[in-house]
Amino acid sequence: MLRKTVITIVGGGLTLLGTALIVLPGPAWLLLPIGLAVLSLEYSWAKRWLKKSQRFMTHSANLLDKKIRDYRYRKP
């Protein structure tokens, strides 16, 4: 019971802080997945959201890599 309470408080705090940092300056992209990873130790809904965020970040990174590659190798 104590373990679940600590995981909920720590993971919830990190997730809430990450959510606040979406509009405030700060590393929201870093804190949100960490908070969800902590929460996913006890909650299945957090595991589902963590997988969604991982897919989104992978997709975004691939798009950015493609844009950089296209810009770097385009002919003048």
N, C-alpha and C positions, 0 to 999 in steps of 0.2 A: 504494500500500500504506500509506503514511504517512497519507494523507487518510482512509482507511477506519478506521485505528486511532484517529486523533484523534476522528472522528465517533462511533465506538463508545464511547470513554472518556467524552467529554463528554455524549453523549446518554444513555448508560447511567447515568452519575452523576446527571444531572438526574432521570431516571426513578426511580432508586432513592431519591433524596432525596424526590421527590414521593410515592412509595409509603410511605416512613417517616412523612411528614407527614400521612398519612391518620389515624394514631392519635396523633401528636404535634400540638401546636398549630402551625399554619402554613398557608401557601397551597398545599396539595396540588393543588387544582383548577387552579392556574396552572402549576406545575412539571411535572406529568404530561404535558399536551399539548405543552409546549415540548420536553421530553425526547423524546417520540415524534416530534415534527416533525424534530428533529435526526437521530434514528435513521432516519427515513423517507427521508433523502437516500441511504442505502445499502441499506436492508433493506425488502423488500416486506411482510413481516409487520408491521413497525412502521407502514407506511402504512395497512394494513387496520385496525389498532387505533386509529390516529389518526382515521380516518373514523368508526369506531364511537363514539369518545369525542366527536367533534364532533356526531354525531347525538344522542347522549345529552344533551349540554349544551344543544343547541337545543331538544330536547323538554322538558327541565327548565325552561328559560327561558320557553317558551311556556306551560307549566302555571302557573308562578309569575305570569306576566303575567295570565293568565285569573283566577287567584284574587284578585289585587290589584284587577283591574277589577270583578269580581263584588262584592268587599267595598266598594269605593269607591262603586259606583252602586246598591247595594241600598237599598231604601226602609226607613226606620226603623219 
